[in-house]
Amino acid sequence: MKQSDFEKPPIAEIRATNFEKFEKTRTDNYYWLKDKTDKKVIDYLNAENAYTDKIMASSKDLQNSIYDEIVGRIKEDDETYPVFENGYYYYSRVEKGKQYRTYCRKKSSLDSAEEIIFDVNKMAEGKQAFIFDDYTISPDNKKAVYLYNETGSFAEFTLKIRDLETGKDLSLSYDGAVSVAWSSDSETLFYSAIDSTLRSSKIFRQGLNEEKGTLVYEEKDAKFSCYVHETKTREFIFITSGSSTTSEERFIRADKPHSEFTIFLPRVKGIEYFVYPHKEKFFIRWKDKQNLNGKIYSAPLSSYSDKSTWKEERAHDENVRIEDVSVFEGCLVLELRKSGLIEIEVKSLKTGEVKNISFPEPVYTAYLGANPEYTSCKVRYNYTSLNRPNSLYDYDIEAGKSVLLKQQEVPSGFNPDDYTVERLWAQAKDGVKVPMAAVYKKGLAKNGAAPALLYSYGSYGYSSDVYFSPSVYSLVERGFVYIVAQIRGGSDMGEQWYEDGKLLKKKNTFTDFIACAEHLISQKYTSSEKIAIMGGSAGGLLMGAVTNMRPDLFHSVVAAVPFIDVVTTMLDDSLPLTTGEYEEWGNPNEEEYYNYMLSYSPYDNIEAKNYPHILVTGGLNDSQVLFHEPAKYTAKLRANKTGDNILILRMNMDSGHGGATGRYDRIKDTAFEYAFILNMVGINK
């Protein structure tokens, strides 16, 4: 498929806007595309969508086939395994043909009558987009506070409260809530609220009979956000303030909602700590520059502010990162990352005995599940890998054994032994070994002829863990190798892995990814004529950067909701991705960081090159990466690229950062993206 096979694409009008910084001038010809109230902007986006529809029209049958295949691999009528909390079993279900979940509970016993708390399908009727974010039940089990929106945005939610005895919502409502917590009286609520830049910056206390909430805390440092939460013991309410390098906690007793919040420990730049209450002590997860992977302390409830009373429960290990902590009455449970893989450690608080939940496979993901009951003697966790559907287990602490509770079903049939899963290692340009996980059909000939999809993210310390994906097998069954690259900028190999892929070391993220692609090609898993790459959001930045650096290396690119115009965005402190992001990308008001960002910012480094086939996606209501970034990127690429490769933009005009909000609509989006990748390598069925 070539661009010249189709009519000419839309061309965005050039309106030069100049930006001066550090005696340098940047000219942005498409800055005007940021105003979605401008009819010309909407007309341009609609023209791009129409052009994309024409380019992809011949793939409709393929899209439908992929959609049917993916749907065939998911259990359309399915129910989550119940979680017991405060006298009720909670679960949710999906039903065939319905886009959204229904949330339910049963009192005391699974044999009790079902109570439907939220039928999101009914709530979403007639809405172009609908996100049901989460809900929290009051201690008396009679009310549920929940968050939702009708824009598809991941940042702007409305708070409402449902009376579970009548099934009706209270009149109380708040636009812009983020996190919530109930006090013990079930009549007082705490919630965090966003400001104009979508930063969660204020905490309010709200009595259910009060018209207006009372401000109890305001986070004035623009690099910090604040959130409120209840604790597993139900004794405290905590406010956590944090940036990407520093945190601070304050708390009150849950039965004294009108008391003043007490600081646990004052913030110190470069130190992060998180508090996990036990009825007899506090556990603290601690991280600083000398203990990047974290360590665990315990402190007496009465003298926690005196660090001399703290006891080290788990020492720092430069090879093991502490990912998560769960505190039970009788044990401390740690989710640990070692050599890129997860281990779960259970330590008895009575005897000090340590048990490990081990996993035999070379590539997998495990993580702690819902464990809300403080007195439980079982630890719930999930296990999955590229060719192993998700499995839910309960680990019996006393017996030291795991019991399978539920396994993800693949109705169309799936045999893990039909596929090979490998852990691969590429060598980065500075000699560092970078891990990858790959899956492909057994018997694949490694002669360079196979197509491949290489995926990664590589920012904010988020690890690119491997999961069983029903959709990926529509590629694998067509001969693809699917690979996840665990590059620096994530925390896949520990916290230092993250530190080495941020700020003035950000380019390691890009060169690691390029090294992974080169390794796959040199080892003949694929070739530069057959390799597709994919990433979204900050992973879309990755796509833009590596495509600028090595356009010859990749055949096709899917840049989903890409954070692509780094310098302009980071200089605009009225936008969400700015001040709070300085500790990730750097402050462009400082010349060293400005010059470094400018040297890799994908939008600023577009040149007259023969770029690969590229699909760019965006969402008009995106609050994380505003729609104009993918729009401007497409416009500038189209004006500069040479050659005859396809470039298309697909802008969702009804939703935000996550694309379509209904589960079937999301599958259609995936089918579209995969059809693009397949078409570009000549696979049409």
Summary of the structure (lengths in Angstrom):
residues: 685
radius of gyration: 25.4
end to end distance: 14.6
largest distance: 74.7
contacts: 2346
relative contact order: 0.11
helix: 21%
strand: 37%
